[in-house]
Every structure is written in structure tokens, then in C-alpha cells.
Amino acid sequence: MSARAHKLINRPDTIVDEMLEGFCAAYSDIVQLTDDGLITRAQSKAQGKVALVIGNGSGHEPAMVGWVGQGLFDVNIAGEIFTAPGPQRIVDGIRAADCGGGVLVCVSHHAGDRLNAELALELCEAEGIDHVELVILYDDISSAPKGQEAERRGTAGLFFVWKMLGAFCEDEGDLAAAKALAEKVRDNTRSLAMSLSSCASPITGEVMFEMADDEMEIGMGLHGEVGMGRQKALSADETIDLMLPPILEDLPFAEGDEVLVLLNNSGSLTLMELFILYRRVAQRLDEAGIKVYRSWLDAYATTQEMAGFALSLCRVDEQLKALWDAPANGAYMKQI
């Protein structure tokens, strides 16, 4: 299953700038593009609230541009394709976001993202910018064994952190409480992804990796990082039956738990496939005595046209359910 190499772009050197310009033009009631290329809210958060900032490589849309808005992030710093923004860009984002209650920089755990964010905080200290904290977030059970959770990658399951943390910072809490809430959601979230095909770089057209038409890989990262290994492609039910048990065992999730479920389209799966996959997830969770509180099926964190999905579960209590149900108005979150 080969990736689609041709892209409908203009010039490779303007691909990110033009994407951001088009995005903000489409959703100008929610977001705006600053002169220095930051995605910010069209209407700033109230003074005295904790602000939320995230930087990430482009190429994973709608993450994270689609998660800026009321009840969500205050600023997104978009890097180049699959490349984290540099430390000074992150500092610029922190300055733009600050509304007097401190700034929490959220980092999806990948080496470049973490290094640049940590360097940014050092720059903040040197420049006298205080009340800034960093939270490292991860969820991918394939990237490190149980007991080494802090070594795991951040993947699609961080969707739950963004939504509930955004709601929390809209209405209450100080910087320390916001960081603790992010860690609480993170520690109750587990994800596992699979892929049937690679993707092509939107700049070079080169395929990221090769896969045979009859193969699948379990545990692949957002950038094609090695997972648990390849095998012959399975049916939808067989794939869920392979992926769901290790997710449930890792936390572990138990009978009586309530969960949020995410089926994240990595790029080119159809909604038909997602619904068929979710049907099996719902069956298996019901058999395990685990109640689904809410579910979300769509493209959230994509890798261009990669064919695959991520399955994520987040265990929720009354506090987290209320935060999940709180209003949000981002370009891709308003539908929840």
C-alpha cells in the first residue's frame, strides 16, 4: 500500500506558512495568526488565568492548531514539518500567552520537543520571565515497558489532557494545580497505535518507510518510530482483539471503571472503518465491565496520509467527567 507522493501545495519552502494562513482564515472567529507566526486565540483569556502553550512539528493537523480556543490552548507554536519549534520561538509563545496567572508549557514527550522546551525555560529564567512551568506528557504503551512510563512517547491519547486541562484553566486553579491536573489525566491514559501504510513527506515526496500491502505494524509512533513489530494484516475485530488487552492490562483498567475512548484516524482511514473498529471496542469493554462515558472518533493527530489509527482510553472520575463536558470552542473541538 504505497503512500500518495503528490501533494497539492505551492512551494515547499512556504508550506507551513501557507497552511497556517489558510487555517486562520477559515476559523477567524476562533484563532488568529500573529505577525511572527503564532496561533493564538481570537479573544484572549481573562486576566489572572493560567495560560496554556504547546509547540509541535507541523504535518499532524489538526493537532495542534485545531486545539487553540476557548476552553483549550492559548497559543500553539507550529514548527516546520515533523520538527519541534526552537527554544526562542517557545519563549515568544510564552510571552504571547501570559495573562497574569502563569504559563504552563505542555510537551508531548519526544526528544526534540522536550529538549527545546527545557531550553526555553532556561531562557525564560535568564530573561526574568517567571511563573512558567513545564509538564511532560506521554501515553504510548509500546514505547517503554510498564514501570518506565516516563520514557514513553506522547501520542494521540494526550487529546484527553488537552481537553480537560483546557477546561480546568478556563475557570479555576493556579499553575501548580493545572500541572497536577495534567499529570492526573496523563497517568490515567493509555494508547496503542497501528499502521497499514507509510506516508510521504509533503516537502520532499519521499516515503517515510516501506510496508508490504499485506502487512500491519502495531505500536508505531507518530513519525514512524518502530513499534512492537510487523505481522500479516488482520481484520478489524482481530486487530482490536490484539490491541485492546495490553491497553487494559497496562494501567490496569478494571471492572467498574468509566472511560473515555478515542479512535484517532492517522490520516487516510475512512469513517466506515473507524465505526467498525469502535463496534468491537464497545463489545470488548462491555464484556470487561468497563463503561464508556464518552467516545470520539475522527482525525486528531495525523501523519499526513498514513493509513492507521490509535486507540486510547482514559479512566475518569467525577472531576474529569465534568471537565470533559465543559464548553470548548476550537476549530475541531466544538463538536464535542
Salt bridges, closest charged atoms under 4 A:
ASP13 OD1 - ARG11 NE 3.38
ASP74 OD1 - ARG41 NE 3.10
ASP74 OD2 - LYS45 NZ 3.02
GLU118 OE2 - ARG114 NE 2.92
GLU127 OE1 - ARG95 NH2 2.60
ASP130 OD2 - HIS131 NE2 3.85
GLU133 OE1 - LYS179 NZ 3.52
ASP140 OD2 - ARG153 NH2 2.72
GLU170 OE1 - ARG41 NH2 2.84
ASP187 OD1 - ARG186 NE 2.81
ASP214 OD2 - LYS232 NZ 2.57
GLU215 OE1 - ARG230 NH1 3.56
GLU217 OE1 - ARG230 NE 3.00
GLU225 OE2 - HIS223 ND1 3.10
ASP237 OD1 - ARG279 NH1 3.10
ASP237 OD2 - ARG280 NH1 3.67
ASP241 OD2 - ARG280 NH2 2.90
ASP241 OD1 - ARG284 NE 2.92
ASP250 OD1 - ARG152 NH2 2.85
ASP250 OD2 - ARG190 NE 2.65
ASP257 OD2 - ARG315 NH1 3.72
GLU258 OE1 - LYS291 NZ 3.95
GLU258 OE2 - LYS321 NZ 2.80
GLU287 OE1 - ARG284 NH1 2.64
GLU305 OE1 - LYS7 NZ 2.46
ASP317 OD2 - LYS184 NZ 2.74
GLU318 OE2 - LYS321 NZ 2.77
ASP325 OD1 - ARG294 NE 3.29
